[in-house]
Amino acid sequence: MSRDETRRGQRTTADTDILVDMDHRAMKKISSMFSSLQEKLHRSKRRSSSDPGVSPVPGAAAPAGRRHTGQLFFEYLLVVSLRKRRNEEGYEPHITYQFPKREVMGRLQREEEEKCMKAVHLFCFPEGINWAPLTEYRSETFSFVLTEVDGSRRNGYCRRLLPEGRGARVPEAYCIISHVACFGLFSKIFDEVEKRRQISKAMIYPFMQSLREAPLPSPGNTVTIRSFIPDAGTEIISLTRPAESWLEHVDFQMLFSCLSDEEVLMVFAATVMERRIVFISEELSTLSQVLHAVAALLNPFVWQHTYISIVPTVLIDVCAAPTPYLLGVQKSLLDLLTDRSDLMIVDLTPGAETKFITRIGDEEFLLPAKLKEELLSRLSARTHHASTEELNRLVSEAFLFLFISSVGHFSQHFKRSGNSRQFQKKSFLKAVEHKSHLSFVKLFIQTQMFDLFIQEEETQANPNAFFHRKVSEYQERKKSEKMKAGWVRGVVV
C-alpha cells in the first residue's frame, strides 16, 4: 500500500457522512455503515484553505478584488413540520414546503436533493418522536453540516419556532441549505423570514427569491435586497459578510460563556490530540456554536475525523465508534452513553456542578506550560464589550500563536526529490526552539491533522499561505527584538 493510500485509509467520516441511507434498519447497523462509507470518503481530497479568504466549504470565498463570488446565497429553503404518527404515539418530521419547487430542478439536481432531504428533517428535529403540543416555545437557531460521499459539504441553518395560531401546537422549522458557511449572515436572513412569516407565509417566498437572485458578496462586502411588505412599502435589506471569511461561521462568545479559559484550554488540548469528545447541552444552538468554535481553534489545521454538531436520537450509536470524534448530544440522551472509557464529556449546561462529566485526566498537562501561560494572558485581554469580529480575531490569533511558536518552523525542513518535496521529521524535531515544547510537538506530529497538513505542503505550492505569512511575521518580529536587545546590551556595556 502506498503512503498516500495509507493516509487516506486512516481518515474517518465527517458530519453526516453516515446519512446516505436513512433506512431505519440501517440505523441499527450504524457501525457497519461507518466502515462501508469510510472507503468511499477516503478517496475524496480535502480542499485546501490557503488564506483566511478561502473557506474549506466550497463556494464560500472569492478572489481578491471582486465584490461578489458568483455563487448563490442558498440552494433551497425548507419548511419542516411535525406530523402525528398514525396509530402510534409521538410525532415525526416531514417537509411541507420547499423553495425552489422540485419541478423547476433538473434531474441530477433532483436526485442530489432527494438524498439530502433524507437527512435534513432529522437534524431539524433531532429529538425524534418525543414531542407534545406546546403553548409557549422560545425560538432557536442552530446549524449542521451535510457531507456528501464525494467530500463536498453543505451547511444547514435551522430556525425552530411555534407556528401562528391559538392553543397548544407543535413547533415547525425553517431550514436553509447552502454551500456558504456564515452563521451570522443566515441568522439575519432568518430574522427577515420570521418577520414576514408573522404577516403571511406568502410574504416569505418573494423575499427568498430576491435573495436567491442576488450575488453573494465577497468577504467584507455588502449586498442589498429590495423586498416589499404590505403597509410598510419596499424595504432595503443590507447583508454584509465579515472581512475574515475563515471565521464567518464562528462566534467564540458561546464557547467562553459556557467554559472558563482554563476549561477551554483543556478541551483544546484533547481536540489537538484527536480524542473522542462529546459536548452535552439542552440547547441545539449552544451545541452547534460551541462545536464550530472548538473546530475553529485548530486553524490552520483541520479536524479530520467524525464531526456531528447535533447528533439525532436515531444516530446515538455513533458515540460508540472507537475512532476520534467531536459530537454534540442533547442532555436528555446522556444516559445512553454507556461506554465512557477514553471519553471526554463536556457539560455546557449553565451552573453545572462539573463541566467535565468524564475525561482521561491528563488534559491539563498536554500543552507546554509556557504556552499555556501565554495563551491565558492573551485571552485575558478580551473585553466584555468586544464585537464578534474583535473577539474572533483575538481568540484565533491567541491559538494560532501556539502553533506558530511550536511547529511554525516546519517550512524549513523539506527536501526536494524530483518534482515533489519530502518533509524531514528528524531535522524538524531537532530544530524545535524550546525543548519544553518537544513532548507536545512529538505527540502533535502523529495526528492526522498534522499529517494531512504536511501532505498538502509536500504536493502543492504553498497551500497554507496565511499560516506561512503569520510565521514570517513572527520570525521577523523575534529577529527585530533580538537585534534591539543586542543593541541595548551594547549601549549598556
WOFEN-V900167 format. One record per run of one state. SS is the DSSP state (H for helix, E for strand, - for the rest). FROM is the first residue (numbers start at 1). TO is the last residue. Records with the same first field share a line. If there is no record, write none. Layout:
SS: FROM-TO  FROM-TO
This chain:
-: 1-2  11-16  20-23  28-29  43-67  69-75  85-90  100-101  105-106  125-133  135-139  148-152  163-168  170-170  179-182  198-201  214-216  218-221  230-232  241-244  248-251  259-260  273-275  282-283  297-305  309-312  321-324  337-342  348-355  359-362  366-368  380-387  413-413  418-419  424-424  431-434  445-447  460-464  493-493
H: 3-10  17-19  24-27  30-42  102-104  107-124  183-197  202-213  245-247  252-258  261-272  284-296  313-320  331-336  363-365  369-379  388-412  425-430  435-444  448-459  465-492
E: 68-68  76-84  91-99  134-134  140-147  153-162  169-169  171-178  217-217  222-229  233-240  276-281  306-308  325-330  343-347  356-358  414-417  420-423
